[in-house]
Amino acid sequence: MKVTIIGAGAIGGLAGSFMARDGYDVTLVDKWKEHVDAINQNGMTIDGVRGDMRIPVKAITPDQLEGPLEAILIATKAHHTADAVRDVIPHMGPDSFIVHYQNGLNIPVIVDLLKEAGLGGEERVIGGIPNYGGALVDPGHLEFVHEGKIELGELDGSESERLLTLTKMLESLTKVTVSKDIWAQIWSKEVYSNQVVFSALVDARIHETLGVERYARIAGAIVREGVEIADASGIVLEKFDFFDPANYRPQTPADTKRLIDNINTAIHLLKKDQDPNKHQFKKKGSGIWWDIVYRKRKSEVETHKSKLIAYGKQAGADTRLTEKLQTMIMEVEEGKRALGFQNYDEFEAYIEEIGRALP
């Protein structure tokens, strides 16, 4: 199977590089020409949790795409999803399929664009969630920040030949779990990400943000709202490595303690493979933090949370905390708000004001 990965950043770049190392036919596609040129000249340089390596892998810019494509992994940021799909549609053949290989509730966007192009719909799409982490540091240079599994599944829950083939290929990078309800898994990652986005309101390490009980309680309240939005939308959330939704419906102080423990477990899992004696990590926060502080660019928060808020409003759920989270991050990106712990103070006060604090 020929694999084309749209977006050669940390998520797509790591997957493509490790598959290429195992001899699979992989092409990385990215709009950043300097990045593409560096990969073609020197291979992909990777450091981080697995040590230093350099892997030869083919890379092109979107204007160099040629069809017919086979497996197409969309590994861009959420707000670039539509453009990525439009880039590949002219090069799709009768057996081409698209893999949602990113964070966010983006599958309806992909399906709608396929339908508009007369190329079918859900049957052309596989859902995926990458739970490993990394960073695009410089052209041709990725940092592997933390280990994690990949969730992969057909939208109808079947185990197709293409799904099993792609699963084997992606296991070049990490363990892949085939999901019977990938849409629920994608929702779980989106709900969980509320606390990740919250951590990016401060320019600090995760143990100073989510690792502090006072701040974890704020994050927990925001994630609880996401769980309630999913419940109201008829989504049965599923747990994964970093997240158990059952812990985010606290009724008592003891329940809140279990929620805090879940957050601490997530912090441990994100950091357990990092050895500061072997590598000094450049990425010290979330991908949102990385975009804001290091890359100086717009994050995918507005796109992510707009979709979650829209689902919540349609279902009649309370979305006030998610709306405030989105607004605060956008204000940071627009230069109207400084990063800092004063943002946590403001959020804590707002939660108390509207009666949404954890027990």
LORO-420521 format. One record per residue (C-alpha): x, y, z; residue in three letters. Coordinates in steps of 0.1 Angstrom, whole numbers, plus 5000, padded with zeros to 4 digits. Example, Ala and Ser with C-alpha at 12.3 -4.5 7.8 and 13.67 -1.06 7.14 Angstrom:
LORO-420521
512349555078ALA 513749895071SER 
This chain:
LORO-420521
500050005000MET 501350344990LYS 500950605018VAL 500850985014THR 500951195045ILE 499651545043ILE 501451745070GLY 505051655078ALA 505051805113GLY 505651595144ALA 502651365141ILE 502851295103GLY 506551325101GLY 507251065128LEU 504750815114ALA 506150865078GLY 509750845088SER 509450525108PHE 507350355081MET 509950455055ALA 512650315077ARG 510849975075ASP 510749995037GLY 507250105031TYR 506350335002ASP 505750675020VAL 505651025008THR 505451325031LEU 503751635018VAL 504151985034ASP 503652345023LYS 506852455041TRP 509352425013LYS 512452465035GLU 511252175056HIS 510651955025VAL 514052055010ASP 515851975043ALA 514151625045ILE 515151545009ASN 518751665013GLN 519551515047ASN 516651285057GLY 514451345087MET 516551425118THR 514751285150ILE 515851325186ASP 514051285219GLY 512750985238VAL 514250725213ARG 517650885209GLY 519151055179ASP 518550925144MET 518351035108ARG 515850855084ILE 515650895046PRO 512150965035VAL 510651125004LYS 509051465008ALA 507251694983ILE 505152014983THR 501351994975PRO 501852114940ASP 503951804933GLN 501251554941LEU 500451294915GLU 497651044915GLY 496250804918PRO 496850814956LEU 496050524979GLU 496150575016ALA 496050955024ILE 496751055060LEU 495651405069ILE 498051495096ALA 497651875096THR 496452105123LYS 492652105125ALA 492252445108HIS 494152325077HIS 491952015073THR 489752145045ALA 492652285024ASP 494551955028ALA 491551755016VAL 491051994986ARG 494751934977ASP 494351554974VAL 490851534959ILE 492051584923PRO 494551294928HIS 492151034942MET 491350714923GLY 488650454928PRO 490550284957ASP 491850604974SER 490850665010PHE 491550935036ILE 492650875072VAL 491751135098HIS 495151135115TYR 494951435137GLN 493151575168ASN 489751735166GLY 486251655154LEU 487251695117ASN 485751385101ILE 482451565091PRO 484551825072VAL 486351555053ILE 483251365045VAL 481351675033ASP 484151765010LEU 484251414995LEU 480551424989LYS 480751764973GLU 483451624949ALA 481251324940GLY 483751084956LEU 481450914981GLY 481550985018GLY 482050785051GLU 483150475032GLU 486150665020ARG 487350765055VAL 489150585083ILE 489350755117GLY 492650775136GLY 493950935168ILE 497750955174PRO 498450955211ASN 502151005209TYR 503751345209GLY 506451545192GLY 507451885179ALA 508652025146LEU 511752205158VAL 513452325126ASP 513352235089PRO 513951855087GLY 514151825125HIS 511551655148LEU 511651595185GLU 509951275197PHE 508551405230VAL 506451115244HIS 505350765236GLU 501750675230GLY 499550435210LYS 497550505178ILE 493850435177GLU 492550345142LEU 489150235130GLY 486650225101GLU 483750455107LEU 481350155105ASP 483449955130GLY 484449685105SER 487849535102GLU 488649595065SER 491749475047GLU 492849835042ARG 492549895079LEU 494549595089LEU 497249675063THR 497550025075LEU 497649915111THR 500649685104LYS 502449965086MET 501850225114LEU 503149965139GLU 506550065125SER 506250355149LEU 504150235178THR 501450005190LYS 498150045171VAL 494749955186THR 491849885162VAL 488750055175SER 485149945170LYS 483950305176ASP 486650545165ILE 484350845165TRP 483850795203ALA 487650775207GLN 488151095187ILE 485551265210TRP 487351135241SER 490651295229LYS 488851615221GLU 487251625256VAL 490451545273TYR 492251815253SER 490352085273ASN 492852035302GLN 495752045277VAL 494552375262VAL 494052505297PHE 497652435306SER 498752655277ALA 497452975294LEU 500652985313VAL 504252965301ASP 505352695325ALA 506052325328ARG 503252075332ILE 504151995368HIS 503652365376GLU 500252375359THR 498152055358LEU 500451915385GLY 499252165411VAL 495952045427GLU 494452395427ARG 494952425389TYR 494052065382ALA 490652135398ARG 490052415373ILE 491152195344ALA 488951915357GLY 485952135357ALA 486552235321ILE 486951875311VAL 483851775330ARG 481852025309GLU 483251855278GLY 482151515291VAL 478651665297GLU 478651795261ILE 479451445248ALA 476751295270ASP 474151535257ALA 475251465222SER 474751085226GLY 478451005225ILE 479550725248VAL 483150825256LEU 485850565258GLU 488950575279LYS 492550575265PHE 496050595280ASP 495750945294PHE 492050965302PHE 489250785318ASP 485950975314PRO 484350795343ALA 486551005366ASN 485251335353TYR 481651315366ARG 482451385403PRO 479651395428GLN 481651405460THR 485051525472PRO 486351175470ALA 485251165434ASP 487251485428THR 490251325444LYS 490051035418ARG 489851305391LEU 492951475403ILE 494651135404ASP 493751075368ASN 495351405358ILE 498451305378ASN 498550975360THR 498351155326ALA 501251375336ILE 503251065346HIS 502550885313LEU 503551195293LEU 506851225311LYS 507850865320LYS 509950805289ASP 511951125291GLN 515451105304ASP 516851465309PRO 520351315312ASN 520151195276LYS 518151475259HIS 517251825268GLN 513751865255PHE 512852185237LYS 509152115238LYS 508252165275LYS 504452205272GLY 501552115250SER 501252145213GLY 499152465219ILE 501952605241TRP 504452515214TRP 502552695187ASP 502153005208ILE 505553035225VAL 507952865201TYR 506452875166ARG 504753215171LYS 501653105151ARG 497953045155LYS 497052725173SER 494152495164GLU 492252585195VAL 489652805178GLU 488852535153THR 488752255179HIS 486652425205LYS 484252595180SER 483152245169LYS 482752125205LEU 480852435214ILE 478552395184ALA 477752035194TYR 477052145229GLY 474752425219LYS 472852195195GLN 472351945224ALA 471352205249GLY 474452155271ALA 476352415291ASP 479352535271THR 480452845291ARG 483752715303LEU 484752585269THR 483752925254GLU 485853105280LYS 488852875274LEU 488652935236GLN 488353315241THR 491253335264MET 493553135241ILE 492453345211MET 493253665231GLU 496753535238VAL 497253455201GLU 496053805192GLU 498353975216GLY 495454095238LYS 496353875268ARG 499653775284ALA 500453425294LEU 500653385331GLY 499153245363PHE 496753545365GLN 494753365338ASN 494253075362TYR 493153315389ASP 490653465365GLU 489353125353PHE 489053005389GLU 486953305398ALA 484753255368TYR 484052895377ILE 483052995412GLU 480953275399GLU 478853055377ILE 478652765402GLY 480652515382ARG 483452425407ALA 484152065414LEU 482851925448PRO 
